[in-house]
Amino acid sequence: YKFLCPLAICLIRRNKACTFSYFLGIEREMYLSKYTHTGMAGRIIISARIIISKVLQQGLYFFLTKCNAIVCVSNSLAQIYKKSGIDKRKLSVIYNFCQPKPLPAKPINRKTKTVLYVGKLSYGKGTDILIEAMEKVRKILPEVKLMLIGPKSQSIGNIPAWVDWFPHIPNEKIFDYYRRASVFVLPTRWPEP
């Protein structure tokens, strides 16, 4: 996404293009409100970095249009590039390789219902929406638990005490958490590749 937009909030909002005026007027302010909690001096420094990143991104986009071939990790990412003006004949899809650890055929006996999310806890990933939804679910089904695994960005406030949050779990142990969960959710606001 960084070739198309340094912040990718335009993708979250489903805008067709990230123009410079849109970027400065809307996207920069939205980013600052969600991801920064500093004083005026900090906001000015971060704003300057964001503007520089937009200028650099436009240079990167120019070079992207000059490439003979572009490999995308998914069809949805290829569609994003195509909608952004990249010639579809240059686009190829090669999925990321993943050799998952096989889960046992027989599920484990679950005493509690657990909703699992694994990934960065951030506005773009929709973690705040998941927490709000689970607060409503717990009013009806108080026995349901929410388990979050991943680092938290500044865009997410405090994690409620009723949430089981693990900032880091080693990769070799992640599948144990998937196996214990009743359901996995991925509530992203932007199109995942």
N, C-alpha and C positions, 0 to 999 in steps of 0.2 A: 504493500500500500504506500510505502514511503516515496515511491516514484510518482504517485498520483497526488498525494496530500500528506504533509508531514504529521498532521494530527488525526486524520481519518474520521473526524466528527461529521464531515459531509457524507461519508458512507453510512454512518449511524442514522443520519437524518434523511437518507436516500436521495440526496441531491444528485443531479446528473453530472454536474461539474463543480469544481472548487475554484471559482474565480478569485483573483487577488482581493477584490473589494469584499466579496462574501467572506473570505478567509479573515481579513482584518476586522470587518465589522461584526461578524457573528461568531465564527468559529474560534477566533482568538479569545473573545470574551467568555464563551461557553467553556473553553478549556481552562481559563484562569479561574472561573467560578467553581469548577468541579475538581480540579487537580492542584490548585495552589491555595495555601492558607498562610500567606506571608503578608507583611506590611506593604506599603506603597513602593518602597525601594525594591523589594523582592519582586513585586508585580512588574515594575519597569524593566528589571533585568530579564525576567522570564519572557516578557513581551518582546524585547529586543532579540532574544534567542529564537523565539517563534518566528519572527519576521525574517531573520536571517535563514532559518530552515526553509521557509517558503521560497525564498529567492534561490537557494541551493536546489530545492526540489524541482523548480522550473528548469534548471540546467540539467538535472538528472532526467527529467521527462524528455527533453530535447534529445539526449543521447539514447534514451529508450526507443524513441521513434526511428532512430537510425540503425538499430540492431537488425541483423538478418533473421534472427530467431529468438523467441522468448519462451522460456519454460515456466509454466504455471503449475502450482501444486494441486489445483482442483479446477473443475469446470466453472465453479462460481467465481474464482479469481480470474480466469480467462474472460468471463463475461464482463467483469468490472473493467479489465483492461480494454476490451472491445468497446464498451460504452464510453470509455474515456478517449477514444479516437485512435487506438492502436489497431493497425491492420490485422484482421483476424487470420490472414494467411501466415503471419509470423508466429502465431500462438500455438504452442503444443502443451499438452497436459501430461505430466508425469507425477503420480501421487507419491507423497512421502512414504518411505518404507517403514513398516512397524512390525516387529515380530513379537506379538503379544504372548504372554505366558498363558497357556491354556487354563481356563477355569474348570474346576471339577464339574462333572456332568450332574452330580446330585447337589442341589443347593443346600446351604447350611440352614439349620433351624433358627429362624429369626424370632426373637421374643418381642422386639420392638420394630415398628415401621420407621425406616430411615430414608430420608431424601439426601442424596449425595451430589455435591458439586466439586469438581476438581479443576483448578486453573487459577489464574490471577484474579483476585477480588478487586473489581474496579467498576466504574460507571459503564465503560464500553462493553464489559462482559456481562452487565446486567445483574450483578450480585445484589445491588440494592433492591431491585424488583423482586428477586427471589426471597430476600428476607421479609419484605413487605407482604408478599403472598403467603409465606409460611406463618406469619403472625395471624393472618386471617384463617388459615387452615387449622392452626392450633387452638383457636377459639371453639371450633367444632370437634376437632380430634386432638385433644391435648397430649395424647400419647405419642404422636408423630414427632420425630426428631429431625433436625437439620444438621448435616455434617458438611463443613466447608474445609477443603484442603487447598492451600495455596497462599502466596504472599498477598498482603493487603496494600493497595495503593491509597494515596491521600484522598482519592475521590469517594471513598467509602468511609462513612463515619465509624463510630464505635460498633463493635460486634456485640449483639445482645448476649447476656449471660446464658440464656437457654440454648444457644447455638454451640455445638461442638466444633471448635476451629483449631486446625492444625496448620501452622504457617509453612511447615516443610515436612514432607514424608519422603524417605528415600524411594527412588523409582522401583526398586525390587520389592517394596512392601505395598505399593499402591493397589495392586490387584487384590490384596486381602481386603481392602476397604471397599472396592467395587463389589466383591463377593458378599460382604456383609450388608450392603445397601439393598433396600427394597426397590429403589428407582434412582436413576441418574438423570440430572437435568443440566442443560446448557442454555441459560437464558440470555444469550448475547443480543445486544442491540444492533450490532453491525454484522454484515454477512461474513460468516466464518469461512475460511478457505477449506 
